Amino acid sequence: MSIEGSSTAPAPRGDDPVVSAGLEIAMKWGQALGGPDQLKVALEALEPQLQREHQIRMKQLEIQAQKAEREARQAREKRQHAFKMTSLVVGAVVSVAMLGAGVYVAKDAWWLATLLCGPSLIGMALIIILRRHDAEIMKAVTDAARRSTNSAGQAQPPVV
């Protein structure tokens, strides 16, 4: 006597609870439908529906992934915008402060005024506001600062 021919199937082994639960469900379906042939027909009829549900679920997961990617990109762009605006404000404040300090100390320390208002102001603005610090640009700023300091040192300070 085979298992297919009998109305009662052997009890599932208790090794794996998932396997035993699956076998119990299969036995109940087999008994409810009247045998393994009817169960096979029912499962074949159910397969297209399961495939459609799978495709729908995959599409939902794809849409969720696209949404998460879009939200992450928007958050990154928002952080970058805030960082750039903060850099702009800080650079403007530091530039105005350097310019004001250079004008203020111009009477007493010409060399300090040259450093504060000269090419170092432009170099600082390049670094803070534009986020550029190329070696050739920094070399040009250094050379310009040296030339401005030398030319200011050669001029006679006004007698008050």
LINTA-V982134 format. One record per pair of residues at least 12 apart in sequence whose C-alpha atoms are under 6 Angstrom apart, sorted by the first residue. I is the first residue (numbers start at 1). GAP is how many residues later the second one is. Records with the same first field share a line. If there is no record, write none. Layout:
# LINTA-V982134
I = GAP ; GAP
This chain:
# LINTA-V982134
87 = 42
88 = 41
91 = 34 ; 37 ; 38
98 = 18
99 = 18
102 = 14 ; 15
119 = 22 ; 26
